[in-house]
Amino acid sequence: MSDIRILIVEDDPFIAMDIEAAVAEQFGDSAELIIVESVAGARLAAASQLSCALLDIDVVGGKTFDVATSLLQSGTPFAFVSGSAPNDVPKSLRDVRFLRKPFSTREIASFVSSAIKVA
């Protein structure tokens, strides 16, 4: 198991592949990518040790705000990667990095690199 564990929560397989490619290009095989498409999968993955996370807001089973709150409480760096508006995020989570879709792979790689250095 890698020391770098990155959670990607995205229900669109093509977008998930784009995020995965951006992270893999930056970290190669040195990072373990955990890709889930649902709130339930995200909750399960977030219960383990993570280096950082990238969360779509609207996924299978609802919104990821409770997962985001859990990550915030555990001190795990994360960003929302979403087509939703930043104002749709609850006030308690509005200071979290928000990458709006369509994103650039450079934005994803930059966030993950800085998050890993912080973690």
MARLOTI-333093 format. One record per residue: residue number from 0; residue in three letters; z negated, y, x negated of N, C-alpha, C, O in turn. Coordinates in Angstrom, 1 decimal, padded with zeros to 4 digits, always signed. Atoms other than C-alpha are relative to their C-alpha. Layout:
// MARLOTI-333093
{rec NUM, ala, {Z, Y, X}, {Z, Y, X}, {Z, Y, X}, {Z, Y, X}} ...
This chain:
// MARLOTI-333093
{rec 0, met, {+000.0, -001.2, -000.8}, {+000.0, +000.0, +000.0}, {+000.0, +001.2, -000.9}, {-000.7, +001.3, -001.9}} {rec 1, ser, {-000.1, -001.3, +000.8}, {+000.9, +003.5, -001.3}, {-001.2, +000.9, +000.2}, {-001.9, +000.8, +001.3}} {rec 2, asp, {+001.1, -001.0, -000.2}, {-001.6, +006.2, -001.9}, {+000.5, +001.2, +000.9}, {-000.4, +001.9, +001.5}} {rec 3, ile, {-000.5, -001.1, -000.9}, {+000.7, +008.6, +000.0}, {+000.5, -000.7, +001.3}, {+001.4, -001.5, +001.3}} {rec 4, arg, {-000.3, +000.6, -001.3}, {+000.8, +007.7, +003.7}, {+000.3, +001.2, +000.9}, {-000.5, +002.0, +001.2}} {rec 5, ile, {-000.5, -001.1, -000.8}, {+002.8, +010.0, +006.0}, {+000.4, -000.6, +001.4}, {+001.2, -001.5, +001.5}} {rec 6, leu, {-000.3, +000.4, -001.4}, {+002.8, +009.6, +009.8}, {+001.1, +000.9, +000.5}, {+001.0, +002.2, +000.4}} {rec 7, ile, {-001.1, -000.7, -000.7}, {+006.0, +010.6, +011.6}, {-000.1, -000.4, +001.5}, {+000.1, -001.6, +001.8}} {rec 8, val, {+000.0, +000.3, -001.4}, {+005.7, +010.8, +015.4}, {+001.2, +000.7, +000.6}, {+001.2, +001.9, +000.8}} {rec 9, glu, {-001.2, -000.6, -000.5}, {+009.1, +011.2, +016.9}, {+000.7, -001.1, +000.9}, {+000.8, -002.3, +000.5}} {rec 10, asp, {-000.6, +001.0, -000.9}, {+010.7, +009.4, +020.0}, {+001.5, +000.0, -000.1}, {+002.1, -000.9, +000.6}} {rec 11, asp, {-001.4, +000.0, +000.2}, {+014.3, +010.3, +019.1}, {+000.3, -000.7, -001.3}, {+000.0, -000.2, -002.4}} {rec 12, pro, {-000.2, +000.7, +001.2}, {+015.4, +007.7, +016.6}, {+000.9, +000.7, -001.0}, {+000.7, +000.5, -002.2}} {rec 13, phe, {-000.9, -000.8, +000.9}, {+018.1, +010.0, +015.1}, {-000.8, +001.1, -000.7}, {-000.6, +001.3, -001.9}} {rec 14, ile, {+000.9, -001.0, +000.6}, {+015.6, +012.8, +014.5}, {-001.0, -000.7, -000.9}, {-001.3, -000.2, -002.0}} {rec 15, ala, {+000.9, +000.7, +000.9}, {+013.1, +010.3, +013.1}, {+000.7, -000.4, -001.3}, {+000.0, -000.3, -002.3}} {rec 16, met, {-000.7, +000.4, +001.2}, {+015.7, +009.1, +010.7}, {+000.3, +001.2, -000.9}, {+000.2, +001.1, -002.2}} {rec 17, asp, {-000.2, -001.2, +000.8}, {+016.4, +012.7, +009.6}, {-001.3, +000.4, -000.7}, {-001.3, +000.7, -001.9}} {rec 18, ile, {+001.3, -000.3, +000.6}, {+012.7, +013.3, +009.0}, {-000.3, -001.0, -001.1}, {-000.7, -000.6, -002.2}} {rec 19, glu, {+000.2, +001.0, +001.0}, {+012.4, +010.0, +007.2}, {+000.8, +000.2, -001.3}, {+000.3, +000.1, -002.4}} {rec 20, ala, {-000.9, -000.2, +001.1}, {+015.4, +010.8, +005.0}, {-000.5, +001.2, -000.9}, {-000.5, +001.1, -002.1}} {rec 21, ala, {+000.5, -001.1, +000.7}, {+013.9, +014.2, +004.1}, {-001.2, -000.3, -000.9}, {-001.3, +000.1, -002.0}} {rec 22, val, {+001.2, +000.4, +000.7}, {+010.6, +012.7, +003.1}, {+000.3, -001.0, -001.1}, {-000.2, -000.9, -002.3}} {rec 23, ala, {-000.4, +001.0, +001.0}, {+012.2, +009.7, +001.3}, {+000.7, +000.7, -001.2}, {+000.5, +000.3, -002.4}} {rec 24, glu, {-000.7, -000.7, +001.1}, {+014.4, +012.1, -000.7}, {-001.0, +000.6, -001.0}, {-000.8, +000.7, -002.2}} {rec 25, gln, {+001.0, -000.7, +000.8}, {+011.3, +013.9, -001.9}, {-000.9, -001.0, -000.7}, {-001.3, -000.7, -001.9}} {rec 26, phe, {+001.0, +000.9, +000.6}, {+009.0, +010.9, -002.6}, {+000.5, -001.3, -000.3}, {-000.2, -002.1, -001.0}} {rec 27, gly, {-000.5, +001.3, +000.3}, {+011.2, +007.9, -002.7}, {-000.9, -001.1, +000.4}, {-001.5, -001.1, +001.5}} {rec 28, asp, {+000.9, +001.1, -000.4}, {+009.2, +004.6, -002.7}, {-001.5, +000.3, -000.2}, {-002.3, -000.6, +000.1}} {rec 29, ser, {+001.4, -000.3, +000.3}, {+006.0, +006.3, -003.7}, {-000.8, +000.4, +001.3}, {-002.0, +000.5, +001.2}} {rec 30, ala, {+000.7, -000.4, -001.3}, {+005.2, +007.2, +000.0}, {+000.3, -001.1, +001.0}, {+001.4, -001.7, +001.1}} {rec 31, glu, {-000.1, +001.0, -001.2}, {+004.5, +004.8, +002.9}, {+000.2, +000.9, +001.2}, {-000.6, +001.8, +001.5}} {rec 32, leu, {-000.3, -000.7, -001.2}, {+006.1, +006.2, +006.0}, {-000.3, -000.8, +001.2}, {+000.1, -002.0, +001.4}} {rec 33, ile, {+000.4, +000.7, -001.2}, {+004.5, +005.2, +009.3}, {+000.7, +000.8, +001.2}, {+000.4, +001.9, +001.5}} {rec 34, ile, {-000.8, -000.6, -001.0}, {+007.0, +006.0, +012.1}, {-000.3, -000.6, +001.4}, {-000.1, -001.8, +001.6}} {rec 35, val, {+000.3, +000.4, -001.3}, {+005.9, +005.8, +015.7}, {+000.7, +000.9, +001.1}, {+001.0, +002.0, +000.7}} {rec 36, glu, {-000.7, -000.8, -001.0}, {+007.5, +007.0, +019.0}, {-000.9, +000.3, +001.2}, {-000.4, +001.0, +002.1}} {rec 37, ser, {+000.8, -000.2, -001.1}, {+004.5, +007.1, +021.3}, {-001.4, +000.6, -000.3}, {-001.8, +000.6, -001.5}} {rec 38, val, {+001.4, -000.5, +000.2}, {+001.1, +008.8, +021.8}, {-000.9, -001.1, -000.4}, {-001.7, -001.0, -001.3}} {rec 39, ala, {+000.9, +001.1, +000.3}, {-000.5, +005.4, +021.8}, {+000.2, -000.5, -001.5}, {-000.8, -000.7, -002.2}} {rec 40, gly, {-000.3, +000.4, +001.4}, {+001.2, +004.5, +018.4}, {-000.6, +001.0, -000.9}, {-001.1, +000.7, -002.0}} {rec 41, ala, {+000.5, -001.1, +000.9}, {+000.2, +007.9, +017.0}, {-001.5, -000.1, -000.1}, {-002.1, +000.1, -001.1}} {rec 42, arg, {+001.4, +000.2, +000.1}, {-003.4, +007.4, +018.0}, {-000.5, -001.1, -000.9}, {-001.4, -000.9, -001.7}} {rec 43, leu, {+000.3, +001.2, +000.8}, {-003.5, +004.0, +016.4}, {+000.2, +000.4, -001.5}, {-000.7, +000.1, -002.4}} {rec 44, ala, {-000.3, -000.3, +001.3}, {-001.9, +005.3, +013.2}, {-000.9, +001.1, -000.6}, {-001.3, +001.0, -001.7}} {rec 45, ala, {+000.8, -001.1, +000.5}, {-004.0, +008.5, +013.0}, {-001.5, -000.5, -000.2}, {-002.2, +000.2, -000.9}} {rec 46, ala, {+001.4, +000.5, +000.2}, {-007.2, +006.3, +013.0}, {-000.1, -000.5, -001.4}, {-001.2, -000.7, -001.9}} {rec 47, ser, {+000.1, +000.4, +001.4}, {-006.3, +005.2, +009.5}, {+000.2, +001.2, -001.0}, {+000.4, +002.3, -000.5}} {rec 48, gln, {-000.1, -001.1, +001.0}, {-006.2, +007.2, +006.2}, {+001.4, +000.5, -000.1}, {+002.3, -000.4, -000.4}} {rec 49, leu, {-001.3, -000.5, +000.1}, {-003.2, +009.5, +006.1}, {+000.0, +001.2, -001.0}, {-001.0, +001.9, -001.1}} {rec 50, ser, {-000.2, -001.1, +000.9}, {-001.9, +012.0, +003.6}, {+000.4, +001.3, +000.8}, {-000.1, +002.4, +000.5}} {rec 51, cys, {-000.4, -001.0, -000.9}, {-000.2, +014.1, +006.2}, {+000.7, -000.6, +001.2}, {+001.0, -001.8, +001.2}} {rec 52, ala, {-000.7, +000.5, -001.1}, {+001.6, +013.9, +009.5}, {+001.0, +001.1, +000.5}, {+000.8, +002.3, +000.4}} {rec 53, leu, {-001.0, -000.8, -000.6}, {+004.6, +015.3, +011.3}, {+000.1, -000.4, +001.5}, {+000.5, -001.6, +001.7}} {rec 54, leu, {+000.1, +000.4, -001.4}, {+004.2, +015.4, +015.1}, {+001.0, +000.7, +000.9}, {+001.0, +001.9, +000.9}} {rec 55, asp, {-000.8, -000.6, -001.1}, {+006.8, +015.9, +017.8}, {-001.1, +000.2, +001.1}, {-002.1, -000.5, +001.1}} {rec 56, ile, {+001.0, -000.2, -001.0}, {+004.9, +017.3, +020.8}, {+000.2, -000.9, +001.2}, {-000.7, -001.6, +001.6}} {rec 57, asp, {-000.3, +000.8, -001.2}, {+006.6, +015.5, +023.7}, {+000.6, -001.3, -000.5}, {+001.8, -001.4, -000.9}} {rec 58, val, {-000.5, +001.4, +000.4}, {+006.9, +011.7, +023.0}, {-000.3, -000.9, +001.1}, {-000.8, -000.6, +002.1}} {rec 59, val, {+000.2, +001.0, -001.0}, {+006.7, +008.5, +024.9}, {-001.5, +000.0, +000.3}, {-002.4, -000.2, -000.7}} {rec 60, gly, {+001.4, +000.1, -000.4}, {+003.4, +008.5, +026.8}, {-000.7, +001.4, +000.1}, {-001.9, +001.5, +000.4}} {rec 61, gly, {+000.6, -001.3, -000.1}, {+002.8, +012.3, +026.8}, {+000.2, +000.9, -001.1}, {+001.1, +000.8, -001.9}} {rec 62, lys, {+000.0, -001.0, +001.1}, {+002.0, +015.1, +024.4}, {-001.0, -000.5, -001.1}, {-002.0, -001.2, -000.8}} {rec 63, thr, {+000.7, +000.5, +001.1}, {+000.5, +014.6, +021.0}, {-001.2, +001.0, -000.4}, {-001.8, +000.9, -001.5}} {rec 64, phe, {+001.1, -001.0, +000.3}, {-002.2, +017.4, +021.3}, {-001.3, -000.7, -000.4}, {-002.0, -000.2, -001.2}} {rec 65, asp, {+001.2, +000.6, +000.4}, {-005.1, +015.0, +021.2}, {+000.0, -000.7, -001.4}, {-001.0, -000.7, -002.1}} {rec 66, val, {-000.2, +000.5, +001.4}, {-003.7, +013.3, +018.1}, {-000.2, +001.1, -001.0}, {-000.8, +001.0, -002.0}} {rec 67, ala, {+000.1, -001.1, +000.9}, {-003.3, +016.7, +016.5}, {-001.5, +000.5, -000.1}, {-001.9, +000.8, -001.2}} {rec 68, thr, {+001.4, -000.4, +000.0}, {-006.9, +017.6, +017.4}, {-000.8, -000.9, -000.9}, {-001.6, -000.5, -001.7}} {rec 69, ser, {+000.7, +001.0, +000.8}, {-008.1, +014.4, +015.8}, {+000.3, +000.2, -001.5}, {-000.5, +000.1, -002.4}} {rec 70, leu, {-000.4, -000.3, +001.4}, {-006.1, +015.1, +012.6}, {-000.6, +001.2, -000.5}, {-001.1, +001.3, -001.7}} {rec 71, leu, {+000.6, -001.2, +000.4}, {-007.4, +018.6, +012.5}, {-001.5, -000.2, -000.4}, {-002.0, +000.2, -001.4}} {rec 72, gln, {+001.4, +000.3, +000.2}, {-011.0, +017.3, +012.8}, {-000.2, -000.8, -001.3}, {-001.3, -000.7, -002.0}} {rec 73, ser, {+000.1, +000.8, +001.2}, {-010.4, +014.8, +010.0}, {+000.4, +000.7, -001.3}, {+000.2, +000.1, -002.4}} {rec 74, gly, {-000.5, -000.8, +001.2}, {-008.9, +017.4, +007.7}, {+001.4, -000.5, -000.5}, {+001.7, -000.2, -001.6}} {rec 75, thr, {-001.3, +000.4, +000.4}, {-005.5, +015.7, +007.6}, {+001.0, +001.1, +000.3}, {+001.2, +001.5, +001.4}} {rec 76, pro, {-001.0, -001.0, -000.3}, {-002.7, +018.2, +007.1}, {+001.1, -000.5, +000.9}, {+001.5, -001.7, +000.7}} {rec 77, phe, {-001.1, +000.4, -000.8}, {+000.0, +018.1, +009.7}, {+000.7, +001.2, +000.5}, {+000.3, +002.3, +000.4}} {rec 78, ala, {-000.9, -001.1, -000.6}, {+002.8, +020.1, +011.3}, {+000.6, -000.6, +001.3}, {+000.8, -001.8, +001.4}} {rec 79, phe, {-000.8, +000.3, -001.2}, {+004.4, +020.1, +014.7}, {+001.4, +000.1, -000.4}, {+001.8, +001.1, -001.0}} {rec 80, val, {-001.4, -000.1, +000.2}, {+008.1, +019.4, +014.5}, {+000.6, -000.2, +001.5}, {+000.7, -001.4, +001.9}} {rec 81, ser, {-000.3, +000.1, -001.4}, {+009.3, +020.2, +018.0}, {+001.0, +001.0, +000.5}, {+001.2, +002.0, -000.1}} {rec 82, gly, {-000.8, -000.9, -000.7}, {+011.8, +021.8, +020.3}, {-000.7, +000.8, +001.0}, {-000.2, +001.8, +001.6}} {rec 83, ser, {+000.8, -000.8, -000.9}, {+009.0, +023.1, +022.4}, {-000.3, +001.4, -000.6}, {+000.0, +001.6, -001.8}} {rec 84, ala, {+000.4, -001.3, +000.5}, {+007.9, +026.7, +022.1}, {-001.4, +000.0, -000.6}, {-002.2, -000.7, -000.1}} {rec 85, pro, {+001.3, -000.1, +000.6}, {+005.0, +027.5, +019.8}, {-001.1, +000.4, +001.0}, {-002.2, +000.0, +000.8}} {rec 86, asn, {+001.0, -000.4, -001.0}, {+003.3, +029.1, +022.8}, {-000.4, -001.1, +000.9}, {-001.4, -001.0, +001.6}} {rec 87, asp, {+000.4, +001.1, -000.8}, {+003.2, +025.7, +024.5}, {-001.2, -000.8, -000.6}, {-001.8, -001.6, +000.0}} {rec 88, val, {+001.1, +000.6, +000.7}, {+000.6, +024.6, +021.9}, {-001.3, +000.6, +000.5}, {-001.4, +001.8, +000.6}} {rec 89, pro, {+001.3, -000.5, -000.4}, {-003.0, +024.9, +023.0}, {-000.5, +001.0, -001.1}, {-000.3, +000.9, -002.3}} {rec 90, lys, {+000.5, -001.0, +001.0}, {-004.8, +027.9, +021.4}, {-000.7, -000.5, -001.2}, {-000.6, +000.0, -002.3}} {rec 91, ser, {+000.8, +000.6, +001.1}, {-007.0, +025.7, +019.3}, {+000.9, -000.6, -001.0}, {+000.4, -000.9, -002.1}} {rec 92, leu, {-000.9, +000.6, +000.9}, {-003.9, +024.3, +017.6}, {+001.1, +001.0, -000.5}, {+002.0, +000.6, -001.2}} {rec 93, arg, {-001.1, -001.0, +000.3}, {-001.8, +027.5, +017.2}, {+000.0, +000.4, -001.5}, {+001.0, +001.0, -001.9}} {rec 94, asp, {-000.1, -000.4, +001.5}, {-002.7, +028.0, +013.5}, {+000.7, -001.1, -000.8}, {+000.9, -000.9, -002.0}} {rec 95, val, {-000.7, +001.1, +000.7}, {-001.0, +024.7, +012.7}, {+001.5, +000.4, -000.3}, {+002.1, +001.1, +000.5}} {rec 96, arg, {-001.4, -000.2, +000.3}, {+002.4, +024.8, +011.0}, {+000.9, -000.5, +001.1}, {+000.7, -001.6, +001.5}} {rec 97, phe, {-000.9, +000.4, -001.1}, {+005.2, +024.7, +013.5}, {+001.4, +000.1, -000.5}, {+001.9, +001.1, -000.9}} {rec 98, leu, {-001.4, +000.0, +000.4}, {+008.7, +023.6, +012.5}, {+000.8, -000.3, +001.2}, {+000.8, -001.3, +001.8}} {rec 99, arg, {-000.8, +000.0, -001.3}, {+011.1, +024.3, +015.3}, {+001.3, -000.8, -000.2}, {+002.0, -000.7, -001.2}} {rec 100, lys, {-001.3, +000.7, +000.0}, {+014.0, +021.9, +016.0}, {+001.1, +000.9, +000.5}, {+000.8, +001.7, +001.4}} {rec 101, pro, {-000.4, +000.9, +001.1}, {+016.6, +021.9, +014.8}, {-000.6, +000.6, -001.3}, {-000.6, +001.8, -001.6}} {rec 102, phe, {+000.7, -000.3, +001.3}, {+014.8, +021.9, +011.4}, {+001.0, -000.2, -001.1}, {+002.0, -000.9, -001.0}} {rec 103, ser, {-000.7, +000.4, +001.2}, {+016.2, +021.8, +007.9}, {-000.8, -001.0, -000.7}, {-002.0, -001.0, -000.7}} {rec 104, thr, {+000.7, +001.0, +000.8}, {+015.4, +018.9, +005.7}, {-000.9, +000.7, -001.1}, {-001.9, +000.1, -001.5}} {rec 105, arg, {+000.8, -000.7, +001.0}, {+014.2, +021.4, +003.1}, {-001.3, +000.5, +000.6}, {-002.4, +000.4, -000.1}} {rec 106, glu, {+001.2, -000.4, -000.6}, {+011.6, +022.7, +005.6}, {-001.0, -001.2, +000.1}, {-002.2, -001.0, -000.2}} {rec 107, ile, {+000.8, +001.2, -000.1}, {+010.3, +019.1, +006.1}, {-000.6, -000.3, -001.4}, {-001.8, -000.5, -001.5}} {rec 108, ala, {+000.4, +000.4, +001.4}, {+010.2, +018.3, +002.4}, {-001.0, +001.0, -000.6}, {-001.9, +000.6, -001.2}} {rec 109, ser, {+000.9, -001.0, +000.5}, {+008.5, +021.6, +001.6}, {-001.4, -000.1, +000.6}, {-002.4, +000.0, -000.1}} {rec 110, phe, {+001.3, +000.2, -000.7}, {+005.8, +021.1, +004.2}, {-000.8, -001.2, -000.6}, {-001.9, -001.1, -001.0}} {rec 111, val, {+000.7, +001.3, +000.4}, {+005.1, +017.5, +003.1}, {-000.5, +000.2, -001.5}, {-001.6, -000.2, -001.8}} {rec 112, ser, {+000.4, -000.2, +001.4}, {+005.1, +018.5, -000.6}, {-001.3, +000.8, -000.1}, {-002.2, +000.5, -000.9}} {rec 113, ser, {+001.2, -000.9, +000.1}, {+002.5, +021.3, -000.1}, {-001.2, -000.7, +000.7}, {-002.3, -000.6, +000.2}} {rec 114, ala, {+001.1, +000.7, -000.7}, {+000.5, +019.1, +002.3}, {-000.6, -001.1, -000.9}, {-001.8, -001.3, -001.0}} {rec 115, ile, {+000.4, +001.1, +000.9}, {+000.3, +016.2, -000.2}, {-000.8, +000.6, -001.2}, {-001.8, +000.0, -001.6}} {rec 116, lys, {+000.8, -000.6, +001.1}, {-000.9, +018.6, -003.0}, {-001.4, +000.5, +000.5}, {-002.3, +000.5, -000.3}} {rec 117, val, {+001.2, -000.4, -000.6}, {-003.6, +019.8, -000.6}, {-000.9, -001.2, +000.2}, {-002.1, -001.1, +000.0}} {rec 118, ala, {+000.8, +001.2, -000.4}, {-004.7, +016.3, +000.4}, {-000.7, -000.6, -001.1}, {-001.4, -001.6, -000.9}} 
